[in-house]
Amino acid sequence: MNLRDLQYVVSVAEMRSFSRAAQACHVSQSTLSGQIKKLEYWLGVQIFERTNKRVMPTEVGEGIIRSASRVIREIDSIREAAEHAKDPFTGKFRLGAFPTLATYVFCDLVNEITSAYPRLRLVLSEDKTATLVQQLKDGDLDAALLALPVNEDSLVCTPLFEEPFFLAVPESHPLASLSHVDANVLARYRLLLLEEGHCLRDHALDVCQQHNLGEEQDFRATGLETLRQMVRAGTGITLFPQMAIRQDDEGIRYVPFAEPTPCRSIGLFYRKTSAARPIIQSMDSLFCHLYRA
């Protein structure tokens, strides 16, 4: 058994196909299939069920695949640690962010990071917070931009900036004419919110609980742009982070809150043991330039 065999196994598990896995591994299907059969013989167990129409892991195969994935990640981690030790600002750097932030920061970040570190290959990932946290813990990401708090002992956080929320209302709404809105006034309204799993939903629910607001139960959006369109259509009102505001949005008024302003705190999270710590810590100055000014 060698590392290549484990890579074949994981690739077949991901692709659910020997032919596609062989293409991904840049070998012939007969080579890949033969090596997996040799591995099964050596282990004395069957890893995959094979039929004419599909390939699926056996029960024992599921455990072997999970172990193989862990081994491959650890090997990758060793390689990356060696690369970063020689020069922390070369190689691949994997950065994640949740959707209601990624859309608005990734473009600026790519320009800043590639300008500051031209030999660094930036790989960006957008997903919900729970998935990003797991990817960080598993070593699939080097760092992630997340909203605080995130309670994970294995992760370190560098707080970056606070972003205020605005109240998005249709232009015809009674609150649209206000220069500022007191959050307590919202108790008579119901907010349009994102679906479960979005941290922006959790922040909005916190505001709801603090000021006795209700949630519009008949509608849950998959993203901020859907919320924007629903507000424009007069369906309801919602909270919008400052980065997502468009000054030329027809049909929508973004009303600032009176003090204390509801906001979200954004931090850069990474593993305590990460070999990429030098570059992660240096990124604080980039964020300072972009968002704290």
C-alpha positions as CSV (number, residue, x, y, z in Angstrom):
1,M,0.0,0.0,0.0
2,N,1.3,3.4,-0.9
3,L,0.1,7.0,-1.1
4,R,-0.9,6.7,-4.8
5,D,-3.2,3.7,-4.0
6,L,-4.9,5.9,-1.3
7,Q,-5.3,8.7,-3.8
8,Y,-6.9,6.2,-6.3
9,V,-9.4,5.1,-3.6
10,V,-10.4,8.6,-2.6
11,S,-10.8,9.7,-6.2
12,V,-13.1,6.7,-7.0
13,A,-15.1,7.5,-3.9
14,E,-15.5,11.2,-4.9
15,M,-16.2,10.5,-8.6
16,R,-18.3,7.3,-8.1
17,S,-16.7,6.2,-11.3
18,F,-13.5,4.3,-12.2
19,S,-13.2,6.0,-15.6
20,R,-13.6,9.5,-14.3
21,A,-11.3,8.8,-11.4
22,A,-8.6,7.5,-13.8
23,Q,-8.9,10.7,-15.8
24,A,-8.6,12.8,-12.7
25,C,-5.5,10.8,-11.6
26,H,-4.0,10.9,-15.1
27,V,-3.7,7.1,-15.4
28,S,-5.5,4.4,-17.5
29,Q,-8.6,2.9,-16.0
30,S,-7.0,-0.5,-16.1
31,T,-4.1,0.7,-14.0
32,L,-6.3,2.4,-11.4
33,S,-8.7,-0.5,-11.2
34,G,-5.8,-3.0,-10.9
35,Q,-4.2,-1.1,-8.1
36,I,-7.4,-0.9,-6.1
37,K,-8.0,-4.7,-6.6
38,K,-4.4,-5.3,-5.3
39,L,-5.1,-3.1,-2.3
40,E,-8.4,-4.9,-1.6
41,Y,-6.5,-8.3,-1.8
42,W,-3.8,-7.0,0.5
43,L,-6.3,-5.8,3.0
44,G,-8.5,-8.8,2.7
45,V,-11.7,-6.7,2.3
46,Q,-13.8,-5.2,-0.5
47,I,-13.7,-1.4,-0.6
48,F,-16.1,-0.9,-3.5
49,E,-19.2,-2.6,-4.8
50,R,-19.0,-2.6,-8.6
51,T,-21.9,-2.9,-11.0
52,N,-22.4,-2.0,-14.7
53,K,-24.2,1.2,-13.7
54,R,-22.5,2.5,-10.6
55,V,-19.7,2.2,-8.0
56,M,-20.4,2.6,-4.3
57,P,-18.3,2.0,-1.2
58,T,-19.0,-1.0,1.1
59,E,-19.5,-0.4,4.8
60,V,-15.9,-1.2,5.6
61,G,-14.9,0.8,2.5
62,E,-16.4,3.9,4.0
63,G,-14.1,3.7,6.9
64,I,-11.1,3.0,4.7
65,I,-11.9,6.0,2.5
66,R,-12.2,8.3,5.5
67,S,-8.8,7.1,6.8
68,A,-7.3,7.5,3.4
69,S,-8.6,11.0,3.1
70,R,-7.0,11.9,6.4
71,V,-3.7,10.4,5.4
72,I,-3.7,12.4,2.2
73,R,-4.5,15.6,4.0
74,E,-1.7,15.0,6.5
75,I,0.8,14.4,3.6
76,D,-0.4,17.6,1.9
77,S,0.1,19.4,5.2
78,I,3.7,18.1,5.5
79,R,4.4,19.3,2.0
80,E,2.9,22.7,2.6
81,A,4.7,23.0,5.9
82,A,8.0,22.4,4.1
83,E,7.1,24.9,1.3
84,H,6.1,27.6,3.8
85,A,9.2,27.0,5.9
86,K,11.4,27.7,2.8
87,D,9.3,30.7,1.8
88,P,6.0,31.5,3.5
89,F,4.9,33.7,0.7
90,T,5.0,31.1,-2.1
91,G,2.8,28.2,-3.0
92,K,-1.0,27.9,-2.4
93,F,-3.0,29.7,0.1
94,R,-6.7,28.7,0.6
95,L,-9.0,31.3,2.0
96,G,-12.7,30.9,2.7
97,A,-15.6,33.3,3.5
98,F,-19.3,33.0,4.1
99,P,-21.6,34.1,1.2
100,T,-22.9,37.4,2.5
101,L,-19.3,38.6,2.9
102,A,-17.4,36.8,0.1
103,T,-19.3,38.5,-2.6
104,Y,-18.2,41.9,-1.5
105,V,-14.6,41.3,-0.3
106,F,-13.0,38.7,-2.6
107,C,-12.5,41.0,-5.5
108,D,-10.6,43.6,-3.5
109,L,-8.7,40.9,-1.6
110,V,-7.5,39.2,-4.8
111,N,-6.1,42.5,-6.1
112,E,-4.4,43.3,-2.8
113,I,-3.0,39.9,-2.1
114,T,-1.7,39.2,-5.6
115,S,-0.1,42.6,-5.6
116,A,1.6,42.1,-2.2
117,Y,2.5,38.5,-2.7
118,P,2.8,37.8,-6.5
119,R,4.2,34.3,-6.0
120,L,1.3,33.2,-3.8
121,R,-1.5,31.3,-5.5
122,L,-4.7,32.3,-3.9
123,V,-7.5,29.7,-3.8
124,L,-10.9,31.1,-2.7
125,S,-13.8,29.2,-1.2
126,E,-17.4,30.5,-0.4
127,D,-19.6,28.5,1.9
128,K,-21.7,28.6,5.0
129,T,-20.0,29.1,8.3
130,A,-20.3,25.6,9.7
131,T,-18.8,24.2,6.5
132,L,-15.9,26.6,6.6
133,V,-15.1,25.9,10.2
134,Q,-15.0,22.2,9.5
135,Q,-12.8,22.7,6.4
136,L,-10.4,24.8,8.6
137,K,-10.3,22.0,11.2
138,D,-9.7,19.4,8.5
139,G,-6.9,21.3,6.9
140,D,-8.8,22.0,3.7
141,L,-8.5,25.8,4.3
142,D,-5.6,27.8,5.6
143,A,-7.8,30.7,6.8
144,A,-11.4,31.9,6.7
145,L,-13.2,35.2,7.2
146,L,-16.0,34.5,9.7
147,A,-18.4,36.5,11.8
148,L,-17.7,36.4,15.5
149,P,-18.2,34.5,17.7
150,V,-16.9,31.1,16.6
151,N,-16.3,28.8,19.5
152,E,-13.6,26.4,18.4
153,D,-10.6,25.8,20.7
154,S,-8.4,24.6,17.8
155,L,-8.8,27.9,16.0
156,V,-7.2,31.3,16.5
157,C,-9.0,34.6,15.6
158,T,-7.6,38.0,14.6
159,P,-10.5,40.5,14.9
160,L,-10.5,42.7,11.8
161,F,-13.4,45.1,11.6
162,E,-17.1,45.7,12.6
163,E,-19.7,46.2,9.9
164,P,-22.9,48.1,10.7
165,F,-26.3,46.9,9.6
166,F,-28.9,49.1,7.8
167,L,-32.6,48.6,7.5
168,A,-33.6,47.9,3.9
169,V,-37.2,49.1,3.2
170,P,-39.3,49.7,0.1
171,E,-39.3,53.4,-0.9
172,S,-43.0,53.6,-0.1
173,H,-42.6,52.2,3.4
174,P,-43.4,54.5,6.4
175,L,-39.8,54.1,7.7
176,A,-38.2,55.1,4.4
177,S,-38.5,58.9,5.2
178,L,-36.5,58.6,8.4
179,S,-32.9,59.8,8.6
180,H,-32.3,57.2,11.3
181,V,-34.4,54.4,12.8
182,D,-34.5,53.2,16.4
183,A,-34.4,49.4,16.5
184,N,-37.1,49.5,19.1
185,V,-39.6,50.8,16.5
186,L,-39.2,47.6,14.6
187,A,-41.2,45.6,17.1
188,R,-44.4,46.1,15.0
189,Y,-42.8,44.6,11.9
190,R,-41.6,41.2,10.7
191,L,-38.3,40.8,9.0
192,L,-37.4,38.9,5.8
193,L,-34.5,36.5,6.6
194,L,-32.1,34.1,5.0
195,E,-32.5,30.4,5.3
196,E,-31.0,28.3,8.1
197,G,-27.2,28.1,8.1
198,H,-26.4,31.7,7.2
199,C,-24.7,33.7,9.9
200,L,-26.5,36.8,8.7
201,R,-29.7,35.1,9.7
202,D,-28.4,34.5,13.2
203,H,-27.4,38.1,13.5
204,A,-30.8,39.3,12.4
205,L,-32.5,36.9,14.8
206,D,-30.3,38.4,17.6
207,V,-31.7,41.8,16.7
208,C,-35.2,40.4,16.6
209,Q,-34.9,38.9,20.1
210,Q,-33.4,42.1,21.6
211,H,-36.2,44.2,20.2
212,N,-39.2,41.8,20.1
213,L,-39.3,41.6,16.3
214,G,-40.8,38.7,14.5
215,E,-39.7,36.7,11.5
216,E,-41.7,36.5,8.3
217,Q,-42.4,32.7,8.5
218,D,-43.7,32.3,4.9
219,F,-40.4,33.3,3.2
220,R,-36.8,32.5,3.6
221,A,-34.2,33.6,1.1
222,T,-31.2,31.7,-0.2
223,G,-29.1,34.9,-0.6
224,L,-28.9,38.6,-0.1
225,E,-29.8,39.4,-3.7
226,T,-33.1,37.5,-3.3
227,L,-33.8,39.6,-0.2
228,R,-33.0,42.7,-2.1
229,Q,-35.5,41.9,-4.8
230,M,-38.2,41.0,-2.3
231,V,-37.7,44.3,-0.5
232,R,-37.9,46.1,-3.8
233,A,-41.2,44.3,-4.6
234,G,-42.7,45.5,-1.3
235,T,-42.8,42.1,0.3
236,G,-41.2,43.2,3.5
237,I,-38.1,44.7,5.2
238,T,-34.8,43.3,6.3
239,L,-31.3,44.0,7.6
240,F,-28.5,44.6,5.2
241,P,-24.7,44.7,5.9
242,Q,-23.1,48.0,4.8
243,M,-20.9,46.3,2.2
244,A,-24.0,45.0,0.3
245,I,-25.6,48.4,0.0
246,R,-26.0,50.0,-3.4
247,Q,-26.5,53.7,-3.4
248,D,-28.3,53.6,-6.8
249,D,-30.8,50.9,-5.7
250,E,-34.1,52.0,-7.2
251,G,-37.2,51.2,-5.1
252,I,-35.1,50.6,-1.9
253,R,-34.1,52.9,0.9
254,Y,-31.3,51.8,3.3
255,V,-32.0,53.5,6.6
256,P,-29.2,53.7,9.2
257,F,-29.9,52.7,12.8
258,A,-29.6,55.1,15.7
259,E,-27.0,54.2,18.3
260,P,-26.3,51.6,19.5
261,T,-26.1,50.4,15.9
262,P,-26.5,46.7,15.3
263,C,-23.4,45.3,13.6
264,R,-21.4,42.2,12.9
265,S,-17.8,41.6,13.8
266,I,-15.5,40.0,11.2
267,G,-12.4,38.1,12.1
268,L,-9.7,36.1,10.3
269,F,-9.7,32.5,11.7
270,Y,-6.9,29.9,11.3
271,R,-5.6,26.8,13.1
272,K,-3.3,27.2,16.0
273,T,-0.9,24.8,14.4
274,S,-1.0,26.2,10.9
275,A,2.2,26.4,8.9
276,A,0.8,29.4,7.1
277,R,0.8,31.6,10.2
278,P,3.4,34.1,8.9
279,I,1.3,35.0,5.8
280,I,-2.0,34.9,7.8
281,Q,-0.7,37.3,10.3
282,S,0.7,39.6,7.7
283,M,-2.7,39.9,6.0
284,D,-3.9,41.9,9.0
285,S,-2.3,45.0,7.4
286,L,-4.1,44.4,4.1
287,F,-7.4,44.3,5.9
288,C,-6.4,47.4,7.8
289,H,-5.8,49.2,4.5
290,L,-9.0,48.0,3.0
291,Y,-11.6,48.1,5.8
292,R,-10.3,50.0,8.8
293,A,-9.5,53.2,7.1
